[in-house]
Amino acid sequence: MITKKKYAIICFLGFISGFTLLFSGNSLNYWLSRENIDIRTIGLFSVITLPYAINFIWAPVFDLKTVPIIGKYFNKRLAWIISLQIMLTITLYAISKINPINNIYYFACLGIIISFFASATDSVLGALRIEMVDRDLQGAVSGVYSLGYRLGMVISGYGGISLSSDIGWNKVYQLYSIITIIFSILLIFITKNLKSTLIINNSNNELLIKTRSRRNLISRIKSLVMNILKPIGGVLLILLIIAFLILYRLPDHCIYVMINPFLIHHGYSDHEIATGGKLLGSIMAIVGGLLAGHIMKKRDIFQGLLIFAILHAAAHTLFIVQDIYGKNLYLLYVVIGFESITGGMSMAAYIAYIAYLCQGRFRATQYSFFSSIMGLSRSVLPAISGYIVAHAGWKSFFFITIIATIPSLLLLLFLKQHNKKRSSNLSD
């Protein structure tokens, strides 16, 4: 049985994870947009979120190693979280002292470091959540964690942009640094005397850790390819799935990188963007996710992916309408509302498809691997978005994002047909 205290702690862990997510993403993006940094540079800044996509590379360190000094006084996971939060606090304060106009490269370096510490914190928070409850109760707490995550994103994004118009982004990031260290202090108090379901330092886990530490990188890659992905299909099928996972969300990721410059270009104020672009967008994305879950109870995942992708591509056309008519607050609510609700639907189907793919003994590792593909799509490829806008203009940019939906739909139809044949063969 899960106590109310554990539910509250898990919600708080999700809140921290969601709150810190935007430090290196949307908040920095908005700061640069308000400073009138070149649109191409803003697009390139999507790369600084890459640590979120590849955090599985250094995640084993947090399993294998104990933090010196601090680790003597706290649970291993909590010691790592406190250490990472301290480093994150220092980096946030450092970037708050920089003017991105005069020190863009230094600004970018600190942005990458913030992304690293925030993504590392996210990994350890997830591990702590898993250890707090039994395996068969993970589903029961995932919704609470997600709720905290969404609330953290809303407060960080909406609050940051709203405050920036009054105190400036430098002060906002100083406030972020103060809040981050407060999170660590609160964690120490609320997790006091809390026992996890896993005793990290027992002999069996130490033996497992030692065994894992002796495996070299080549053997890990071989194990991944030969054993972990084998239940899903052959090499060609895996490559097609990876291509689909990259392309399906790519138009949305490109728009996400450019949405702040677009709204600022059309003269919307910080408060209008915070309310219409962030708060309303977050609420409608949640609604879209709930709607998708209801719809997919009656239709299979492939139908959901297809329908939601078409609806989401249609939503992109509203940005062209917005560009034609210029600033109109009511139109903004319609555009962001439709874009966010269809985005929430397509994202829910996307996550469901990743979960559907995972089978065999290594489902957790498969899920982590495919999720990292989504991260690469979010971090690397959208870097060209600014160049497209600079050379082709806003209307052409949004038209390209609509056309870019087609390749993923063609791949989806192929994967759907392949899945149908595979299911038919298994039934025979």
C-alpha positions in Angstrom: 0.0 0.0 0.0 1.2 3.5 -0.9 0.9 6.1 1.8 -0.3 9.7 1.2 3.2 10.8 2.2 4.7 8.7 -0.6 2.2 10.0 -3.1 3.1 13.6 -2.1 6.8 12.9 -2.3 6.5 11.3 -5.7 4.4 14.3 -7.0 7.1 16.6 -5.7 9.8 14.6 -7.5 7.8 15.0 -10.7 7.4 18.7 -10.0 11.2 19.2 -9.7 11.8 17.3 -12.9 9.2 19.3 -14.8 10.3 22.6 -13.3 14.0 22.1 -14.3 13.2 20.9 -17.8 12.6 24.3 -19.2 15.8 25.9 -17.8 17.8 24.9 -20.9 14.9 24.7 -23.3 11.9 27.1 -23.6 13.1 29.6 -21.1 16.5 30.2 -22.7 14.8 30.2 -26.1 12.5 32.9 -25.0 15.3 34.9 -23.4 17.2 34.9 -26.7 14.1 35.8 -28.6 13.5 38.8 -26.4 17.1 39.9 -26.9 16.5 39.9 -30.7 19.2 37.3 -31.2 19.5 36.2 -34.8 16.8 33.6 -35.7 19.4 31.2 -37.0 21.2 31.2 -33.7 18.0 30.6 -31.8 17.4 27.5 -33.9 20.9 26.2 -33.3 20.3 26.6 -29.5 18.0 23.5 -29.7 21.2 21.4 -29.7 21.9 22.4 -26.0 19.1 20.1 -24.9 21.0 17.1 -26.3 22.0 15.9 -22.8 18.4 15.0 -22.3 18.5 12.7 -25.3 21.7 10.9 -24.4 21.5 10.8 -20.6 21.4 7.0 -20.8 25.1 7.2 -21.5 26.1 8.5 -18.1 23.0 7.2 -16.1 25.0 4.1 -15.0 27.4 6.3 -13.1 24.6 7.2 -10.7 24.0 3.5 -10.1 27.6 2.4 -9.8 29.1 5.3 -7.8 28.5 7.0 -4.5 28.9 10.7 -4.0 32.0 11.4 -1.8 31.3 13.0 1.6 27.6 13.7 1.0 27.0 10.0 0.3 27.9 9.2 3.9 24.9 11.1 5.3 22.1 10.4 2.8 20.6 7.7 0.7 22.6 7.2 -2.5 19.9 8.6 -4.8 19.2 11.6 -2.5 23.0 12.3 -2.3 23.2 12.5 -6.1 20.2 14.7 -6.4 21.5 17.1 -3.8 24.9 17.2 -5.4 23.5 17.8 -8.9 21.0 20.4 -7.6 23.9 22.3 -6.0 25.9 22.3 -9.3 22.7 23.3 -11.2 22.2 26.2 -8.8 25.7 27.5 -9.3 25.4 27.2 -13.1 22.0 29.0 -13.1 23.4 31.8 -11.1 26.4 32.0 -13.4 24.2 32.3 -16.5 22.1 35.0 -14.8 25.2 37.2 -14.8 25.7 37.0 -18.6 24.3 39.2 -21.4 23.7 36.8 -24.3 24.1 39.7 -26.8 27.8 40.2 -25.8 28.7 36.6 -24.7 26.7 34.2 -26.8 29.3 31.4 -26.9 29.8 31.5 -23.1 26.0 31.7 -22.8 25.7 28.5 -24.9 28.3 26.6 -22.9 26.5 27.4 -19.7 23.3 26.4 -21.3 24.7 22.9 -22.2 26.0 22.5 -18.6 22.6 23.4 -17.2 21.0 20.9 -19.6 23.5 18.2 -18.4 22.8 18.8 -14.6 19.1 19.1 -15.2 18.9 15.9 -17.3 21.1 14.0 -14.8 18.8 15.1 -12.0 15.9 13.9 -14.0 17.4 10.4 -14.3 18.1 10.1 -10.6 14.7 11.4 -9.7 13.2 8.7 -11.9 15.3 6.0 -10.2 14.3 7.3 -6.7 10.7 7.2 -7.7 11.0 3.6 -8.9 12.8 2.5 -5.7 10.1 4.1 -3.4 7.3 1.7 -4.4 7.0 -2.0 -5.4 7.2 -2.9 -9.1 3.5 -3.8 -9.3 2.5 -0.4 -8.0 4.5 1.7 -10.5 1.5 2.2 -12.7 -0.5 3.6 -9.7 2.1 6.3 -9.0 3.0 7.2 -12.6 -0.1 9.5 -12.9 0.9 11.3 -9.8 4.4 11.8 -11.0 3.2 13.0 -14.4 0.8 15.5 -12.6 3.7 16.9 -10.7 5.8 17.0 -13.9 3.1 19.0 -15.8 2.6 21.4 -12.9 6.3 22.0 -12.6 6.5 22.8 -16.4 3.5 25.2 -16.2 4.8 27.1 -13.2 8.4 27.3 -14.6 7.3 28.3 -18.1 4.3 30.5 -17.4 5.9 32.0 -14.2 9.3 32.7 -15.9 7.8 34.5 -18.9 5.4 36.5 -16.8 8.1 37.7 -14.4 10.6 38.4 -17.1 8.6 41.4 -18.3 8.8 43.0 -14.8 12.3 41.9 -13.5 14.2 40.7 -16.6 15.5 37.3 -17.5 18.7 37.7 -15.5 16.7 38.1 -12.3 14.4 35.2 -13.3 17.4 32.9 -13.6 18.7 34.1 -10.2 15.2 33.2 -8.8 15.5 29.8 -10.6 18.8 29.2 -8.8 17.3 30.1 -5.4 14.2 27.8 -6.0 16.5 25.0 -7.1 18.5 25.0 -3.8 15.2 25.2 -1.8 14.1 22.0 -3.6 17.2 20.2 -2.2 16.5 21.4 1.3 12.8 20.4 1.1 13.8 16.9 -0.3 16.1 16.4 2.7 13.3 17.0 5.1 10.4 15.2 3.4 12.4 12.1 2.6 13.8 11.8 6.2 13.4 8.3 7.5 11.8 7.2 4.3 12.7 3.7 3.3 12.8 2.6 -0.3 11.8 -0.9 -1.5 15.4 -1.4 -2.7 18.3 -1.5 -0.3 21.0 -0.1 -2.5 24.0 -1.2 -0.6 23.2 -4.9 0.0 25.6 -7.6 -1.2 23.5 -8.7 -4.1 23.3 -5.3 -5.6 27.0 -4.7 -5.0 27.8 -8.0 -6.9 25.5 -6.8 -9.7 27.2 -3.4 -9.8 30.7 -5.0 -10.0 29.6 -7.3 -12.8 28.1 -4.4 -14.8 31.2 -2.3 -14.2 33.4 -4.9 -15.9 31.5 -4.9 -19.1 33.1 -2.8 -21.7 31.3 -0.5 -24.1 31.6 -2.8 -27.2 30.0 -5.7 -25.3 27.1 -3.4 -24.2 26.5 -2.2 -27.7 26.5 -5.8 -29.0 24.2 -6.8 -26.2 21.8 -4.0 -27.1 21.7 -4.9 -30.8 21.7 -8.7 -30.5 19.6 -9.3 -27.4 17.6 -6.2 -26.6 16.2 -5.2 -30.0 16.1 -8.7 -31.5 12.5 -9.5 -30.1 11.2 -6.4 -32.0 12.4 -7.4 -35.5 15.3 -7.5 -37.9 17.8 -4.7 -38.6 15.8 -3.2 -41.5 12.6 -3.1 -39.5 14.5 -1.5 -36.5 15.9 1.2 -38.9 12.5 1.9 -40.3 11.0 2.2 -36.8 13.8 4.6 -35.8 13.2 6.7 -39.0 9.5 6.9 -38.1 10.2 7.9 -34.5 12.4 10.7 -35.7 10.2 12.0 -38.5 6.8 11.7 -36.7 7.5 14.4 -34.1 10.0 16.4 -36.2 7.6 19.0 -37.5 6.3 19.6 -34.0 9.8 20.0 -32.6 10.8 22.5 -35.3 7.7 24.6 -34.5 8.4 24.4 -30.7 11.9 25.9 -31.3 10.4 28.8 -33.4 7.2 29.5 -31.6 8.6 32.1 -29.2 10.4 34.1 -32.0 7.2 33.9 -34.1 4.9 35.3 -31.4 7.3 38.0 -30.4 7.7 38.9 -34.1 3.9 39.5 -34.3 4.0 41.9 -31.3 2.6 39.8 -28.5 3.5 40.8 -25.0 5.2 38.6 -22.4 1.9 38.3 -20.4 -0.1 37.4 -23.6 2.4 34.7 -24.6 2.6 33.4 -21.0 -1.2 33.1 -20.8 -2.1 32.2 -24.4 1.0 30.4 -25.4 2.1 28.6 -22.3 -0.7 28.2 -19.8 -3.5 27.6 -22.3 -1.1 25.4 -24.3 -0.2 23.2 -21.3 -3.9 22.8 -20.3 -5.0 21.9 -23.9 -2.1 19.4 -24.2 -3.3 17.6 -21.1 -6.8 17.6 -22.5 -5.5 16.2 -25.8 -3.7 13.4 -24.1 -6.8 12.4 -22.2 -8.9 12.5 -25.4 -6.3 10.4 -27.2 -6.5 7.8 -24.4 -10.3 7.6 -24.8 -10.2 7.4 -28.6 -7.5 4.7 -28.6 -9.7 2.5 -26.5 -11.9 2.1 -29.6 -9.2 2.2 -32.3 -5.7 0.6 -32.5 -2.5 2.5 -32.0 -1.7 2.8 -35.8 -5.1 4.3 -36.5 -4.5 6.8 -33.6 -1.1 7.7 -34.9 -2.5 8.3 -38.4 -5.6 10.3 -37.4 -3.8 12.5 -34.8 -0.9 13.2 -37.2 -3.3 14.5 -39.9 -5.2 16.6 -37.3 -1.9 18.0 -36.0 -0.7 18.8 -39.5 -4.0 20.6 -40.1 -3.4 22.6 -36.9 0.0 23.8 -38.3 -2.0 25.6 -41.1 -3.4 28.0 -38.5 0.0 29.4 -37.9 0.0 30.6 -41.6 -3.4 32.2 -40.9 -1.9 33.9 -37.8 1.0 35.2 -39.9 -1.4 36.6 -42.5 -3.7 38.4 -40.0 -0.9 39.4 -37.6 -1.5 40.1 -33.9 -5.0 39.0 -32.7 -5.4 37.7 -29.2 -8.5 35.6 -29.9 -6.9 34.1 -33.0 -3.8 33.3 -30.8 -6.0 31.3 -28.4 -7.6 29.4 -31.3 -4.2 28.6 -32.9 -2.5 27.6 -29.7 -5.5 25.7 -28.4 -5.9 23.6 -31.6 -2.2 23.1 -32.0 -1.8 22.0 -28.3 -4.8 19.7 -28.1 -3.8 17.9 -31.4 -0.2 17.9 -30.2 -1.2 16.3 -27.0 -3.2 13.6 -28.9 -0.3 12.8 -31.2 2.2 12.7 -28.4 0.0 10.3 -26.4 -0.3 8.0 -29.4 3.5 8.3 -30.0 4.3 7.2 -26.4 1.8 4.4 -26.6 3.4 3.2 -29.8 6.9 3.1 -28.1 5.4 1.1 -25.2 3.7 -1.2 -27.8 7.0 -1.9 -29.5 8.7 -3.0 -26.3 8.6 -6.8 -25.7 10.6 -9.6 -24.2 12.9 -9.4 -21.2 14.4 -6.0 -21.9 11.3 -3.8 -22.2 12.6 -1.1 -19.9 15.9 -0.8 -21.9 14.0 -0.8 -25.2 11.7 1.9 -23.9 14.7 4.0 -22.9 16.4 3.5 -26.2 13.4 4.5 -28.3 12.7 7.4 -26.0 16.2 8.7 -26.7 15.5 8.6 -30.4 12.7 11.1 -29.7 15.2 13.2 -27.8 17.5 13.3 -30.7 14.7 14.4 -33.0 13.9 17.2 -30.5 17.5 18.4 -30.0 19.5 18.0 -33.3 17.4 18.3 -36.4 15.3 21.4 -35.4 18.6 23.3 -35.3 18.0 24.1 -39.0 14.6 25.7 -38.3 16.1 29.2 -37.9 17.9 29.0 -41.2 14.6 28.0 -43.0 12.8 31.0 -41.4 15.6 33.4 -42.3 15.8 32.3 -45.9 12.1 31.4 -46.7 10.0 33.3 -44.2 7.3 32.2 -41.7 4.7 31.1 -44.2 7.1 28.8 -46.1 8.5 27.5 -42.8 5.0 26.4 -41.5 4.2 25.0 -45.0 7.4 22.9 -44.9 6.4 21.5 -41.5 3.1 20.4 -42.9 4.7 18.7 -45.9 7.3 17.2 -43.6 4.5 15.1 -42.0 4.0 13.1 -45.2 7.2 10.9 -45.0 6.3 9.7 -41.5 2.8 8.9 -42.6 4.1 6.7 -45.5 6.4 4.9 -43.0 3.5 4.5 -40.6 1.3 2.8 -43.3 4.2 0.4 -44.1 4.7 -0.4 -40.4 1.0 -0.9 -40.0 0.9 -3.3 -42.9 3.9 -5.2 -41.6 2.4 -5.5 -38.1 -0.8 -6.8 -39.7 1.1 -9.5 -41.6 3.1 -10.4 -38.5 0.0 -10.7 -36.4 -1.6 -12.9 -39.1 1.4 -15.2 -39.2 1.5 -15.6 -35.4 -2.2 -16.4 -35.4 -1.6 -19.1 -38.0 
